[in-house]
Amino acid sequence: MNKDESNLTTKDLSYVTDIFNWNINCYNAFAHFGSLLEDEQAQKIVNRVAKEHKNNCEKCLKLLK
């Protein structure tokens, strides 16, 4: 990768930060409500969605390393 391609601009950083914040908020909400559900099938679905948002957060963090 070219040196110029590996640097994030301020706009890029702002965009990645927004994506991270959106996903961490969704993860927290789904994880919380998933723990409140009594229906096992619904809980599995909500937990799967929470995990996907957590994975997205981890991808954002990798971009910043």
Contacts in CASP RR format, 6 or more apart in sequence:
PFRMAT RR
TARGET T0000
AUTHOR 0000-0000-0000
METHOD contacts of the structure
MODEL  1
MNKDESNLTTKDLSYVTDIFNWNINCYNAFAHFGSLLEDEQAQKIVNRVA
KEHKNNCEKCLKLLK
8 16 0 8 1.000
8 63 0 8 1.000
8 64 0 8 1.000
13 64 0 8 1.000
16 60 0 8 1.000
16 63 0 8 1.000
16 64 0 8 1.000
19 56 0 8 1.000
19 60 0 8 1.000
20 57 0 8 1.000
20 60 0 8 1.000
20 61 0 8 1.000
23 53 0 8 1.000
23 54 0 8 1.000
23 56 0 8 1.000
23 57 0 8 1.000
23 60 0 8 1.000
24 53 0 8 1.000
24 57 0 8 1.000
26 49 0 8 1.000
26 50 0 8 1.000
26 53 0 8 1.000
27 50 0 8 1.000
27 53 0 8 1.000
27 54 0 8 1.000
27 57 0 8 1.000
30 46 0 8 1.000
30 47 0 8 1.000
30 49 0 8 1.000
30 50 0 8 1.000
30 53 0 8 1.000
31 47 0 8 1.000
31 50 0 8 1.000
33 46 0 8 1.000
34 42 0 8 1.000
34 43 0 8 1.000
34 46 0 8 1.000
34 47 0 8 1.000
34 50 0 8 1.000
37 43 0 8 1.000
37 46 0 8 1.000
END
